[in-house]
Amino acid sequence: EVLMATMLSGAALMDGALLVIAANEKCPQPQTREHFAALDIVGVRNLVIVQNKVDVVTPEQARKNYNEIKEFIKGTWAEKSPIIPVSALHRVNIDVLLMAMEALIPTPKRDPTKPPLMFVARSFDVNKPGTPPDKLKGGVIGGSLMQGVLRVGDEIEIRPGIRVERPGGRIEYVPLTTEIVSLRFGDLEVEEARPGGLLAIGTKLDPSLTKADNLVGNVVGKPGRLPPVLNTLRIEYRLLERVIGTKELLKVQPLRVREPIMLTIGTAVTLGIITRLSKDEVEVVLRRPVVAWEGARVAISRQVLGRWRLIGWGIVRE
């Protein structure tokens, strides 16, 4: 379930995807169904299917697997997606794959005038043990800038923020504000960042706040310009026909009032309890608040056979 939550969070940052399927295994495998459903849930529609490991099967086996893939996507939104046979090990057909990516996963047009919005997918402390206090660097947060522009020197806000336990055991999440001291795309340091790729933001935050992915699930933007922090969500939902990720292909049972469920919104993963339920809407009180807005997509999971399994998706409503 940790892998599934991580995959959903990552998919929320993507403009397109490669669905890699092994030619030496029957298609679909449970994880193939799981990843394909996740792409549907987060709204990714630019897809290239990669039939890998064609070097370890006979031509007849490769054709059989290809037909299994075609049957798997038949009648779905991905029915016309290309299936490209490759051998990643021997770099066979990689040039064709790159051509397909360039042609079928276009860079979307961005509006730089929108307020910046970034999902935090990583956070960490870059200081080595034993670093003197005067040499310490501030915490780093990583993710993908979804809209707007960020520049070195900008003040940013991070919501919902850090978990603080108040007297009496009351839990509160406190937003953080800090200054951007550096912006990096991989090894490339820049003064200005726009959407596209994974961005690392160096800050003036105490590195103890960012270590060990402590801020994953937060949202970054300009102070006062971020969407609200919500403790309750009203979701227009749709259940899948079958539980995703199980070999048994169990039928999804209806949701129940007071049932605990797991929600993935952007890079945030939180648990909640269903308090109200109708045919197509559900209200959930969250254990951990999230930043969300009207129209945001939500993945819904429940405990099945002792694990959190994907059972549906929804749209946040006001």
Secondary structure, DSSP 8 states (H G I E B T S, - for coil): -HHHHHHHHHHTT-S-EEEEEETTS-S--HHHHHHHHHHHHHT---EEEEEE-GGGS-HHHHHHHHHHHHHHHTTSTTTT--EEE-BTTTTBTHHHHHHHHHHHS------TTS--EEEEEEEE----TT--GGG----EEEEEEEES-EETT-EEEEEEEEEEE-GGG-EEEEEEEEEEEEEEETTEEESEE-SSS-EEEEESS-HHHHGGGTTTT-EEESTT-S--EEEEEEEEEEEEEEEET-TT--B-----TT-EEEEEETTEEEEEEEEEE-SSEEEEEEEEEEE--TT-EEEEEEEETTEEEEEEEEEEE-
